[in-house]
Amino acid sequence: MGQYADDTFFFLHSWDETLRSCLDLVVLFSSISELQITCYKSKAIWLGSKKGCGEVILPEAGLQCPD
């Protein structure tokens, strides 16, 4: 996890449950701080060997998945 200005980013090795856990923590943080993720501005991208595979990452989260 890292932050730059008002951007937060996560590098995850395995995405399914790990991403769900990260998003759960963000929701918890949001409930306390009243800061929220703007999902239509957020992106989930594959890196490494899965880059460009076209698989949507956690579709129920509403994250953009650019090719």
C-alpha positions as CSV (number, residue, x, y, z in Angstrom):
1,M,0.0,0.0,0.0
2,G,1.2,3.5,-0.8
3,Q,-0.2,7.0,-1.0
4,Y,0.7,10.0,-3.0
5,A,-1.3,13.2,-2.4
6,D,-4.9,12.0,-2.4
7,D,-4.2,8.7,-4.3
8,T,-3.9,5.3,-2.6
9,F,-2.6,2.2,-4.3
10,F,-2.2,-1.4,-3.4
11,F,0.1,-4.0,-5.0
12,L,-1.4,-7.4,-4.3
13,H,0.1,-10.8,-5.0
14,S,-3.2,-12.8,-5.1
15,W,-6.1,-10.6,-5.8
16,D,-9.4,-12.3,-5.0
17,E,-9.6,-12.5,-1.2
18,T,-6.8,-10.1,-0.7
19,L,-8.6,-7.3,-2.7
20,R,-11.8,-8.1,-0.8
21,S,-10.0,-7.7,2.5
22,C,-8.4,-4.4,1.4
23,L,-11.7,-3.0,0.3
24,D,-13.3,-4.1,3.6
25,L,-10.6,-2.2,5.4
26,V,-11.2,0.9,3.2
27,V,-15.0,0.6,4.0
28,L,-14.2,0.5,7.7
29,F,-11.8,3.4,7.4
30,S,-14.5,5.3,5.5
31,S,-17.1,4.8,8.2
32,I,-14.7,6.4,10.7
33,S,-13.2,9.1,8.6
34,E,-16.0,9.8,6.1
35,L,-13.5,9.6,3.3
36,Q,-14.6,7.3,0.4
37,I,-13.3,5.6,-2.7
38,T,-14.8,7.0,-5.9
39,C,-15.2,3.7,-7.7
40,Y,-15.9,5.1,-11.2
41,K,-12.5,6.9,-11.0
42,S,-10.7,3.8,-9.5
43,K,-8.8,1.3,-11.6
44,A,-7.7,-2.3,-11.0
45,I,-5.0,-3.5,-13.4
46,W,-3.1,-6.7,-13.9
47,L,0.7,-6.6,-13.8
48,G,3.2,-9.3,-14.8
49,S,2.2,-12.4,-16.6
50,K,-1.6,-11.6,-16.3
51,K,-1.2,-8.2,-17.9
52,G,-3.6,-7.8,-20.8
53,C,-5.5,-11.0,-20.0
54,G,-8.9,-9.2,-20.2
55,E,-10.2,-10.8,-16.9
56,V,-12.2,-8.3,-14.9
57,I,-10.9,-7.9,-11.4
58,L,-13.6,-8.2,-8.7
59,P,-16.5,-7.0,-10.9
60,E,-18.8,-6.4,-7.9
61,A,-16.5,-3.7,-6.6
62,G,-17.3,-1.5,-9.6
63,L,-13.6,-0.8,-10.4
64,Q,-12.5,0.1,-14.0
65,C,-10.4,-2.6,-15.6
66,P,-8.6,-1.0,-18.6
67,D,-7.1,-3.4,-21.2
